[in-house]
Amino acid sequence: MKKASLPAEGQELTQIKTMLQEQGYIDDGAIAMSVFLAMKLEKPLLVEGPAGVGKTEIAKVMAKAMKTELIRLQCYEGLDSTHALYEWNYQHQLLYLKMHENKGQDVKELEETIFSDKFLLKRPVLNAITHSDKVVLLIDEIDRADEEFESFLLEVLSDWQITIPEIGTIKARNKPQIILTGNRTRELSEALRRRCLYLWIDYPTFEKELAIVKVKVPEIDRQLGVQICGFMKELRDMKLEKTPGISETIDWARALVSMHVTHLNKQVVEDTLGVILKDWQDMRHTQDSLSELLERTGVTSRIG
């Protein structure tokens, strides 16, 4: 009997799950489904969760699934529309004016020339909506930007057009697929949330993190992998300023493998804490509690 083929939607979902696995994701179904629905409904996907759990990787998977370009806008405090949309290339404009100042060219004609697409520096948002292909636009760490920028972004997402005073209104050639990420450093507006599908990614369970480590660092000794993930689980239960994410776990695993370490001990952990902790208070707190942490992990605190 001939095996029934999957519907197109099922094939797409399976493809996304495969790509997630290739990126080191051990998906519980929610991530693949969120990416799939965002693509099908052509809606922005807002992904929140602690730092270092792989939120930006989702945009890479989506771009790969769509076989298109990934355009990234990194948000920060003080980000304004100029850095997100466009800037005029003032140096080239001045150079052009100097070259034509003695040629008797009409002033209006000069203005039309220097304020044309030729002298326009496209920043990520403008680049995304004027792109000849449907691209993926990653707006990374939107919660780091000011509320004013968030309001501006809402206007762009609603109309998919940008007005440049010197040129006029530019409408999107192809509506880009949007991924927004946030670490919840501030609360985002309800207006923005309503326009998006939502996905929360938390720290992984022990089993899930161990599976990720095996995929990302396949040469790791099994005992070491188990000890690393157990230690990270205990570490995240502590009150830290900067709780380490999956990316730190992978960095630590790679570092220890490169040192030919096959199991944890107190000396190894003390010497390599700087790989997983990035705050001096967290370092001191962890060092003071290291014997207890190792004991709860099932690792002897004895050196050697």
Secondary structure, DSSP 8 states (H G I E B T S, - for coil): -------HHHHHHHHHHHHHHHTT----SHHHHHHHHHHHHT--EEEE-STTSSHHHHHHHHHHHHT--EEEEE--TT--HHHHTEEE-HHHHHHHHHHHTTTT--HHHHHHHHTSGGGEEE-HHHHHHH-SS--EEEEETGGGS-HHHHHHHHHHHHH-EEEETTTEEEE-SS--EEEEEE--SS---HHHHHTSEEEE-----HHHHHHHHHHHSTTS-HHHHHHHHHHHHHHHTS--SS---HHHHHHHHHHHHHTT--S--HHHHHHHHHHH---HHHHHHHHHTHHHHHHHHT---S--
